[in-house]
Amino acid sequence: MDTPWEIISNPFHDPVTFALPFFALFIVLELFSLKYLDDHDDQPRMGYSKPDTASNLASAVGSVVINLGARFAALFLYFALWSVAPWQMDASNPWTWVFTLLAVDLLWYAYHRASHRIRILWAAHQAHHSSVYFNYSVALRQKWNPWGELLFWTPLPLLGVPPWMIFFAFSLNLIYQFWVHTETIPKLWAPFEFVFNTPSHHRVHHASQKQYLDRNYAGILIIWDRIFGSYAEEEDAPVYGLTVPVTTHNPFRLQYGEFLAAVRDVRGARSWRDRAGYLFAPPGWKPGEPTLPPESEAVTR
């Protein structure tokens, strides 16, 4: 049997690796649907753009490389925490898997919500929202700065969850989130929509209209948004992208532009309170403002 180290260090043990051919298949099916079936739909779709899709794929490649190194580093921390946990969960017990999958999904909700409300986390996450398109290739527009979410998983090894299970469960969570990045699937059966994240819910999350901002953070279960008051129903047709659209397809600018903007703001701040605000207040915050804007100005400043 493979050791946890072998499981996490071998990319072919990652469920995402096995899902890649299916990701490619669904992109092809979506392209086919948009080309041959979209004329019969009352709601026109954004479709695909070659420069945008190329940027998405470049972001995906960079994310795979960077995340592999980040997971190696996180593994040391997780094993250290796991080794001092008061108990260690049995990976062969089905209830351990149920707990881990639910806990990872809840912590993803917490991280995802924080990444929209804390600028330094938003700087890492905003690249995923920067496309004005919404299709399966946008699901591959992943961040190159995973340190925030890796820190959010630290309670799990302290609760005795084997470190390799954390990564495995999150990969399953990530695979689920792929299929919700599409305009081609309408609202589904109401009971399913009530419990699970769906394309309708996630279109809201990627929309830039005021009524949709900072809503529907779910990974797999939309019930977290319903419980914690961040749910919004899809009503008006979403307009995708950031509130101030980006003007580049360069993946390096998309990934690191907001970090550079934050550095410029911190360097120009007049007090330590303002410096802290530029890093830890919601994106778009400025000194002296009575309200906190919900979205970042991203890389266009």
C-alpha positions in Angstrom: 0.0 0.0 0.0 1.3 3.5 -0.9 2.4 5.7 2.0 0.7 9.1 2.4 3.9 10.7 1.1 3.7 8.7 -2.1 0.1 9.4 -2.5 0.5 13.2 -2.3 3.8 13.4 -4.2 2.6 11.4 -7.2 0.4 13.5 -9.4 -1.2 10.3 -10.9 -2.7 9.6 -7.4 -4.5 12.9 -7.5 -8.2 12.5 -8.6 -7.8 15.8 -10.6 -5.3 14.0 -12.9 -7.8 11.3 -13.8 -10.4 14.0 -14.3 -8.4 16.0 -16.9 -9.6 14.0 -19.9 -13.2 14.5 -18.8 -12.5 18.3 -18.4 -11.3 18.3 -22.0 -14.4 16.3 -23.2 -16.8 18.7 -21.5 -15.1 21.7 -23.1 -15.6 20.1 -26.5 -19.2 19.2 -25.7 -19.8 22.8 -24.5 -18.3 24.2 -27.7 -20.5 21.9 -29.8 -23.6 23.0 -27.8 -22.8 26.7 -28.2 -22.2 26.3 -32.0 -25.2 24.1 -32.9 -27.8 24.4 -30.1 -27.4 28.0 -28.9 -29.6 29.5 -31.8 -32.6 27.8 -30.2 -32.1 29.3 -26.8 -33.8 32.6 -25.8 -30.8 33.6 -23.8 -27.6 34.3 -25.9 -24.4 32.9 -24.4 -21.0 34.5 -24.2 -19.3 31.5 -25.6 -15.5 31.3 -25.9 -12.7 33.7 -26.9 -9.4 32.4 -28.2 -7.2 34.9 -26.1 -9.3 34.3 -23.0 -9.2 30.5 -23.4 -5.4 30.6 -24.0 -5.0 32.6 -20.8 -7.2 30.1 -18.9 -5.1 27.2 -20.1 -1.9 29.0 -19.2 -3.2 29.7 -15.7 -4.1 26.0 -15.4 -0.6 24.8 -16.2 1.0 27.3 -13.8 -1.4 26.3 -11.1 -0.6 22.6 -11.5 3.2 23.3 -11.1 2.9 25.8 -8.3 0.3 23.8 -6.3 2.5 20.7 -6.4 5.3 22.6 -4.6 2.8 24.2 -2.2 1.3 20.9 -1.3 4.8 19.5 -0.5 5.4 22.4 1.9 1.9 22.1 3.5 2.4 18.4 3.9 5.2 18.9 6.5 2.9 21.3 8.5 -0.1 19.0 8.3 1.9 15.9 9.4 3.4 17.9 12.3 -0.1 18.9 13.5 -1.5 15.5 12.9 1.2 13.9 15.0 0.2 15.9 18.0 -3.6 15.5 17.5 -5.3 14.0 20.6 -6.6 11.2 18.3 -6.1 10.1 14.7 -9.0 9.2 12.5 -9.1 5.8 10.7 -9.0 6.3 6.9 -10.7 2.9 6.4 -13.8 4.1 8.3 -16.5 5.4 6.0 -17.5 8.0 8.6 -14.0 9.5 8.5 -14.6 10.1 4.8 -18.1 11.6 5.4 -16.6 13.9 8.0 -13.6 14.9 5.9 -15.7 15.7 2.8 -18.1 17.8 4.8 -15.4 19.6 6.7 -13.3 20.3 3.6 -16.5 21.7 2.0 -17.3 23.9 5.0 -13.7 25.2 5.2 -13.7 25.9 1.5 -16.8 28.1 2.0 -15.0 29.9 4.9 -11.9 30.4 2.9 -13.8 31.4 -0.3 -15.8 34.0 1.7 -12.7 35.4 3.3 -10.9 35.6 0.0 -13.7 38.0 -1.2 -13.6 40.1 1.9 -9.9 40.4 2.8 -7.8 42.1 0.2 -4.6 40.1 0.5 -6.6 36.9 0.0 -8.6 38.5 -2.8 -5.3 39.4 -4.5 -4.6 35.6 -4.8 -8.2 34.7 -5.8 -9.3 37.5 -8.1 -7.6 36.0 -11.2 -10.3 33.3 -11.3 -13.0 36.0 -11.5 -11.2 38.2 -14.1 -12.7 36.6 -17.2 -15.7 38.3 -18.8 -16.6 34.8 -20.2 -18.2 32.0 -18.3 -17.4 28.5 -19.7 -15.7 25.3 -18.7 -12.3 26.7 -19.7 -12.8 29.4 -17.0 -12.9 26.7 -14.4 -9.3 26.0 -15.3 -8.3 29.7 -14.6 -6.9 28.8 -11.2 -4.8 30.9 -8.9 -1.1 30.5 -8.5 -1.1 31.5 -4.8 -2.7 28.7 -2.8 -1.2 29.5 0.5 -4.5 31.0 1.9 -6.6 27.9 1.4 -3.8 25.7 2.7 -3.8 27.6 6.0 -7.5 27.2 6.2 -7.1 23.4 6.2 -4.9 23.4 9.3 -7.8 22.5 11.8 -8.3 19.2 10.0 -5.0 17.5 10.9 -5.5 18.8 14.5 -8.8 16.9 14.5 -7.0 13.8 13.4 -7.7 13.7 9.7 -4.8 12.1 7.8 -3.0 14.7 5.8 -3.3 12.8 2.5 -7.1 12.6 3.0 -7.3 16.4 3.1 -5.7 16.8 -0.3 -7.7 14.0 -1.7 -11.0 15.4 -0.4 -10.2 18.8 -1.7 -9.4 17.4 -5.2 -12.8 15.8 -5.2 -14.3 19.2 -4.2 -12.4 20.9 -7.0 -13.6 18.3 -9.6 -17.2 18.9 -8.6 -16.7 22.7 -9.1 -15.7 22.2 -12.7 -19.2 21.4 -14.0 -20.8 24.5 -12.5 -18.8 26.9 -14.8 -21.2 27.0 -17.7 -24.0 29.0 -19.2 -25.4 26.0 -21.1 -27.1 24.3 -18.2 -30.3 26.0 -16.9 -31.7 25.8 -13.4 -32.1 22.2 -12.3 -34.6 20.2 -10.2 -35.6 22.5 -7.3 -34.6 20.0 -4.5 -31.1 19.6 -6.1 -30.8 23.4 -6.4 -31.7 23.8 -2.8 -28.9 21.5 -1.5 -26.1 21.5 -4.1 -24.0 24.1 -5.9 -25.2 24.3 -9.5 -24.3 26.3 -12.6 -27.1 28.7 -11.8 -25.7 29.4 -8.3 -22.2 29.8 -9.6 -23.2 32.1 -12.4 -24.4 34.4 -9.7 -21.0 34.1 -7.9 -19.1 35.1 -11.0 -21.4 38.0 -11.9 -20.4 41.6 -11.4 -23.8 43.2 -10.8 -24.3 44.8 -7.4 -27.0 42.4 -6.3 -24.8 39.4 -7.0 -21.5 40.6 -5.5 -20.1 38.4 -2.7 -22.8 35.7 -3.0 -22.8 31.9 -3.4 -19.4 30.9 -2.2 -20.3 27.2 -2.1 -18.0 24.4 -3.3 -20.3 21.4 -3.3 -23.1 22.3 -0.9 -25.1 25.5 -1.4 -26.6 25.0 2.0 -23.7 26.8 3.6 -24.7 30.0 1.8 -28.3 29.5 2.8 -27.3 29.0 6.5 -24.8 31.9 6.7 -26.8 34.4 4.7 -24.7 34.7 1.5 -27.2 33.1 -0.9 -28.6 34.9 -3.9 -30.9 33.5 -6.6 -30.1 33.9 -10.3 -32.6 36.4 -11.7 -31.2 39.0 -14.1 -28.7 37.6 -16.7 -25.2 37.8 -15.1 -22.5 40.1 -16.4 -19.2 38.3 -15.7 -15.8 39.6 -14.6 -14.6 42.2 -12.1 -16.4 45.4 -11.3 -13.5 47.2 -13.1 -12.7 44.9 -16.0 -9.1 43.8 -16.6 -7.5 44.8 -19.9 -5.0 42.0 -20.3 -4.8 38.3 -21.1 -1.2 38.1 -19.6 -1.5 35.4 -16.9 1.4 36.9 -14.9 -0.4 40.3 -14.7 -3.7 38.5 -13.9 -2.2 36.5 -11.1 0.1 39.1 -9.5 -1.3 42.5 -10.6 -3.4 43.0 -7.5 -0.5 42.1 -5.3 1.5 44.9 -6.9 -1.4 47.3 -6.5 -1.6 46.4 -2.8 2.2 47.0 -2.4 1.8 50.5 -4.1 -1.1 51.3 -1.8 0.8 50.2 1.3 3.9 52.2 0.3 1.8 55.3 -0.2 -0.2 55.0 3.0 0.3 57.6 5.8 -0.3 55.5 8.8 0.0 51.9 10.0 -3.7 51.7 10.3 -4.1 52.6 6.6 -1.4 50.1 5.7 -3.3 47.4 7.6 -6.5 48.5 5.9 -5.0 48.2 2.4 -4.1 44.5 3.3 -6.9 43.2 5.5 -9.9 45.4 4.8 -12.3 44.3 1.9 -11.0 44.9 -1.6 -11.5 48.5 -2.8 -11.2 50.0 0.7 -9.6 53.4 1.0 -8.8 55.5 4.1 -11.7 57.7 5.3 -14.4 56.0 3.4 -17.6 55.4 5.4 -18.4 52.2 3.5 -16.4 49.3 2.2 -16.7 48.5 -1.5 -17.4 44.8 -2.1 -15.0 44.2 -5.0 -11.4 44.9 -6.0 -10.3 47.3 -8.7 -8.0 44.4 -9.6 -5.1 44.9 -12.0 -6.3 47.9 -13.9 -5.1 50.6 -11.5 
